[in-house]
Amino acid sequence: MHLFDKLLNEAARRQMLDQWLLSANTKTKLQQAHRRYRQIAVRDLFRRQLETSSSAAPSVSQGLAKELAEAFDWLSQGYANPLVTPAAKNPGARTPPPLKRCMLTALVYLELAHKTLIDDKKPMKTVTEAFGVRRPAVRLWRRQLRSEVPQALAAIEGQVESRITSKLNEDAAAYRSWRKSRDFTTSLATWPRHIRGMHGNRSVG
């Protein structure tokens, strides 16, 4: 078991989480409890490196370990820290990185099928069924991410069919899981149009 997993499963830490969860009376507070639990564990992971006398090579420099421990200590107590403050987004950027990576995989698959580099006569059907969306959503991805597709294509050069087919399945599962874990009802109006307009995931047999 990795050190971070050991930290997460320490008895005292789990007991602390259980107490927070018992006192949480809303979904938001439950999410906050889990987030704080992990933030404190990340803080302690880097503190552990600073305190260790082991001769094993550290995962990061002592200076960075100190910065990261401090940053996550701030976060766990509700304070913003410059080290983990989001950078400025590119103009017009609205899609979270995990979703964008999954969408690009779908678009790369369509491009390779169009060029007959993979054997799929109905690639759009393959993509929509795998991701649980409809064609208009995929067409919208294509318009919004058109400039990023060439770089994504270059990244898989030389590994075409076997790699892209397995990656499509992996990213489709990740995409479904990512969407399922978000609440699409309480704050629906704040979601970008290309996410709000999507229909519920279809079941895949």
C-alpha positions, 0 to 999 in steps of 0.5 A: 500500500502506498504511503498516502493510502496508509495515511487515509486509512489510519484509524484516528483519521477515519474516526475523524472523518466519521465524526464529520460525516455524522454532523453533516446534514446536507450533501454539500457538507458531506462533500466538504467533509470528504474534501477536507479529509483528503486535504489534511492527508495530503498535508500530512504526506508532505509533512511526513517527508519533512520529518523522515530520516530515511535515506530513501530518495524523497519524492520532491525537494524539501522546499517544495514539500514544505510549500505543499504541506503549508498549502494543504494546511491552509486549504483544510482550514478554509483558506486560499493559498497562492500555490493552489489558486487556479491559473487564469483560463484561456479566453472562452475555456469552459470545459474542465480538463478531465472532460476535455481529455475524454472528448478529445479521445472521442474526436480522435477516434472519429478522425482516424475512422474517417481516414480509414486508419481504424476499421469502424464503419459507424464511428459516430454510433460507437462514440455516442453509445460509449459516452452515453450522449447524442450526436449534437453533443459530439458535433459541439465538441468538434466545433469547440475543440477543433484546434486541439485535435491535431495535437491529440492525433500526433500524441498517439501516432504509431499506436493507432488501432489497438491504442485508440480503441482501448483508450476510447473505452477507458475515457468513455468510462471515465467520462460517464463516471465524472458526469455521474459524480456531479449534481446536475440538478442543484446548480444546473444553470451554472454549467456550460451549455455544451454540458447542460444540453446533454441527455442522461447516459444510456445504458450499455449492454 
